[in-house]
Amino acid sequence: MAMLKVIESAYDVDIRNKREVVEAMTDVTEDEQAVLMICTALNTWVAMNLSGREIVIPPEVVSRIAERVIGGY
């Protein structure tokens, strides 16, 4: 959750579904290093998909990123 708040602060945006994003990540892993890598990728995704002051990160995006991180971990 803290990393998502950092992303919000960096882009002055509100991630509307933070709890859902956290759940999608922790469904795949609770490893802190893996979560950090997932959040780093989500940071890039948010930067590329900004279109206003609010954003929703689709759960399938989180799952896809998490699976790739865990697969290469």
Residue frames as a rotation matrix with the C-alpha (Angstrom) as fourth column:
MET 1
0.578 0.816 0.000 0.00
0.816 -0.578 0.000 0.00
0.000 0.000 -1.000 0.00
ALA 2
0.392 -0.499 -0.773 2.86
0.232 -0.759 0.608 2.35
-0.890 -0.418 -0.181 0.86
MET 3
-0.675 -0.686 0.272 4.41
0.408 -0.039 0.912 1.96
-0.615 0.727 0.306 -2.58
LEU 4
-0.146 0.707 0.692 1.10
0.958 -0.074 0.277 2.75
0.247 0.704 -0.666 -4.26
LYS 5
0.762 0.386 -0.520 0.87
0.552 -0.807 0.209 5.92
-0.339 -0.447 -0.828 -2.17
VAL 6
-0.176 -0.894 -0.412 4.35
0.200 -0.442 0.875 6.87
-0.964 0.072 0.257 -3.37
ILE 7
-0.671 0.012 0.741 3.18
0.737 0.113 0.666 6.42
-0.076 0.994 -0.085 -6.97
GLU 8
0.428 0.897 0.116 0.13
0.893 -0.439 0.097 8.58
0.138 0.062 -0.989 -6.24
SER 9
0.572 -0.271 -0.774 2.34
0.308 -0.804 0.509 11.28
-0.760 -0.529 -0.376 -4.77
ALA 10
-0.485 -0.866 0.122 4.82
0.399 -0.095 0.912 11.18
-0.778 0.490 0.392 -7.64
TYR 11
-0.787 0.227 0.574 2.12
0.566 -0.105 0.818 11.76
0.246 0.968 -0.046 -10.26
ASP 12
-0.852 0.518 -0.072 -0.38
-0.380 -0.708 -0.596 13.70
-0.359 -0.480 0.800 -8.11
VAL 13
-0.388 0.696 -0.604 -3.00
-0.550 0.351 0.758 11.09
0.740 0.626 0.246 -8.90
ASP 14
-0.157 0.421 0.893 -5.50
-0.888 0.336 -0.315 9.00
-0.433 -0.842 0.321 -6.95
ILE 15
-0.830 -0.055 -0.556 -5.36
-0.307 0.876 0.372 5.25
0.466 0.480 -0.743 -7.58
ARG 16
-0.101 0.943 0.317 -9.03
-0.918 -0.211 0.336 4.44
0.383 -0.257 0.887 -7.05
ASN 17
0.818 0.468 -0.333 -8.58
-0.369 0.873 0.319 0.70
0.440 -0.138 0.887 -6.48
LYS 18
-0.106 -0.952 0.287 -5.51
-0.881 -0.044 -0.471 0.47
0.461 -0.303 -0.834 -4.23
ARG 19
-0.036 0.125 0.992 -6.95
-0.778 0.620 -0.106 -2.32
-0.628 -0.775 0.075 -2.07
GLU 20
0.899 0.410 0.151 -7.78
-0.203 0.698 -0.687 -4.39
-0.387 0.587 0.711 -5.14
VAL 21
0.561 -0.777 -0.286 -4.24
-0.498 -0.040 -0.866 -3.87
0.662 0.629 -0.409 -6.49
VAL 22
-0.280 -0.655 0.702 -2.71
-0.959 0.150 -0.242 -4.93
0.054 -0.740 -0.670 -3.17
GLU 23
0.325 0.486 0.811 -4.92
-0.529 0.804 -0.270 -8.03
-0.784 -0.341 0.518 -3.08
ALA 24
0.968 0.022 -0.250 -3.95
-0.236 0.422 -0.875 -8.94
0.086 0.906 0.413 -6.66
MET 25
0.130 -0.991 -0.041 -0.27
-0.720 -0.065 -0.691 -8.68
0.682 0.120 -0.721 -5.72
THR 26
-0.409 -0.332 0.850 -0.52
-0.891 0.347 -0.293 -10.61
-0.198 -0.877 -0.438 -2.47
ASP 27
0.729 0.634 0.258 -2.55
-0.517 0.757 -0.400 -13.34
-0.449 0.158 0.880 -4.19
VAL 28
0.808 -0.482 -0.338 0.61
-0.123 0.423 -0.898 -14.04
0.576 0.767 0.282 -6.18
THR 29
-0.075 -0.905 -0.418 3.36
0.627 0.283 -0.726 -13.29
0.776 -0.316 0.546 -3.65
GLU 30
0.965 0.245 -0.092 4.10
0.222 -0.584 0.781 -11.75
0.138 -0.774 -0.618 -0.29
ASP 31
0.147 -0.986 -0.073 7.83
0.976 0.133 0.173 -11.60
-0.161 -0.096 0.982 -0.94
GLU 32
0.495 0.080 -0.865 8.89
0.288 -0.955 0.077 -7.98
-0.820 -0.287 -0.496 -0.33
GLN 33
-0.569 -0.782 -0.256 11.44
-0.066 -0.266 0.962 -7.96
-0.820 0.564 0.100 -3.16
ALA 34
-0.690 0.385 0.613 8.88
0.723 0.399 0.564 -9.27
-0.027 0.832 -0.554 -5.64
VAL 35
0.408 0.872 -0.271 6.27
0.862 -0.465 -0.199 -6.74
-0.300 -0.152 -0.942 -4.48
LEU 36
0.115 -0.463 -0.879 8.81
0.008 -0.884 0.467 -3.95
-0.993 -0.060 -0.098 -4.95
MET 37
-0.874 -0.455 0.171 9.51
0.132 0.116 0.984 -5.15
-0.468 0.883 -0.041 -8.50
ILE 38
-0.253 0.877 0.410 5.78
0.967 0.214 0.139 -5.32
0.034 0.431 -0.902 -9.25
CYS 39
0.544 0.468 -0.696 5.28
0.575 -0.812 -0.097 -1.79
-0.611 -0.348 -0.711 -7.92
THR 40
-0.397 -0.751 -0.528 8.17
-0.045 -0.559 0.828 -0.54
-0.917 0.353 0.188 -10.02
ALA 41
-0.870 0.147 0.471 6.47
0.493 0.297 0.818 -1.93
-0.020 0.944 -0.331 -13.12
LEU 42
0.160 0.984 -0.080 3.13
0.985 -0.164 -0.049 -0.47
-0.061 -0.071 -0.996 -11.99
ASN 43
0.073 -0.233 -0.970 4.82
0.256 -0.935 0.244 2.91
-0.964 -0.266 -0.009 -11.62
THR 44
-0.890 -0.438 -0.132 5.74
-0.042 -0.210 0.977 2.76
-0.455 0.874 0.168 -15.31
TRP 45
-0.549 0.762 0.342 2.24
0.815 0.398 0.421 1.58
0.185 0.510 -0.840 -16.24
VAL 46
0.328 0.671 -0.665 0.67
0.782 -0.588 -0.208 4.50
-0.531 -0.451 -0.718 -14.36
ALA 47
-0.299 -0.530 -0.794 3.04
-0.007 -0.830 0.557 6.99
-0.954 0.172 0.244 -15.99
MET 48
-0.987 -0.145 0.063 2.10
0.048 0.105 0.993 5.69
-0.151 0.984 -0.097 -19.44
ASN 49
-0.487 0.870 0.069 -1.65
0.740 0.369 0.563 5.60
0.464 0.325 -0.824 -18.77
LEU 50
-0.580 0.251 -0.775 -2.32
0.497 -0.644 -0.581 8.90
-0.645 -0.723 0.249 -17.02
SER 51
-0.549 0.433 0.715 -5.28
0.615 -0.371 0.696 10.81
0.566 0.822 -0.063 -18.39
GLY 52
0.377 0.672 0.638 -6.51
-0.086 -0.660 0.746 12.70
0.922 -0.336 -0.191 -15.36
ARG 53
-0.241 -0.443 0.864 -6.23
-0.850 -0.333 -0.409 12.96
0.469 -0.832 -0.296 -11.60
GLU 54
0.227 0.342 0.912 -7.74
-0.713 0.696 -0.083 9.53
-0.663 -0.632 0.402 -10.98
ILE 55
-0.284 -0.328 -0.901 -6.70
-0.847 0.526 0.076 6.17
0.448 0.785 -0.428 -12.34
VAL 56
0.641 0.412 0.648 -7.87
-0.616 0.779 0.114 2.59
-0.458 -0.472 0.753 -11.98
ILE 57
-0.506 -0.814 -0.287 -5.26
-0.859 0.443 0.257 -0.12
-0.082 0.376 -0.923 -12.45
PRO 58
0.447 0.735 -0.510 -7.01
-0.771 0.605 0.197 -3.13
0.453 0.306 0.837 -13.98
PRO 59
0.505 -0.223 0.834 -6.51
-0.607 0.595 0.527 -6.28
-0.614 -0.772 0.165 -11.88
GLU 60
0.908 -0.167 0.383 -5.49
0.359 0.782 -0.510 -8.20
-0.215 0.601 0.770 -14.99
VAL 61
0.595 -0.750 0.290 -2.60
-0.254 -0.517 -0.817 -5.74
0.763 0.413 -0.498 -15.49
VAL 62
0.243 -0.477 0.845 -1.44
-0.969 -0.089 0.229 -6.37
-0.034 -0.874 -0.484 -11.93
SER 63
0.691 0.092 0.717 -1.76
-0.222 0.971 0.089 -10.14
-0.688 -0.221 0.692 -12.39
ARG 64
0.924 -0.350 0.157 0.12
0.267 0.292 -0.919 -10.11
0.276 0.890 0.362 -15.69
ILE 65
0.350 -0.823 0.447 2.96
-0.605 -0.563 -0.563 -8.05
0.715 -0.074 -0.695 -14.22
ALA 66
0.306 -0.191 0.933 3.08
-0.892 0.285 0.351 -10.17
-0.333 -0.939 -0.083 -11.05
GLU 67
0.887 0.058 0.459 3.21
0.047 0.976 -0.213 -13.42
-0.460 0.210 0.863 -13.02
ARG 68
0.742 -0.658 0.129 6.10
0.124 -0.054 -0.991 -12.13
0.659 0.751 0.041 -15.12
VAL 69
0.200 -0.662 0.723 7.98
-0.863 -0.468 -0.190 -10.94
0.464 -0.586 -0.665 -12.05
ILE 70
0.422 0.021 0.906 7.45
-0.684 0.663 0.303 -14.23
-0.595 -0.748 0.294 -10.21
GLY 71
0.985 -0.011 0.174 8.30
0.122 0.756 -0.643 -16.23
-0.124 0.654 0.746 -13.33
GLY 72
0.501 -0.842 0.199 11.67
0.102 -0.170 -0.980 -14.52
0.859 0.511 0.000 -13.60
TYR 73
0.479 -0.221 0.849 12.32
-0.803 -0.502 0.322 -14.40
0.355 -0.836 -0.418 -9.89
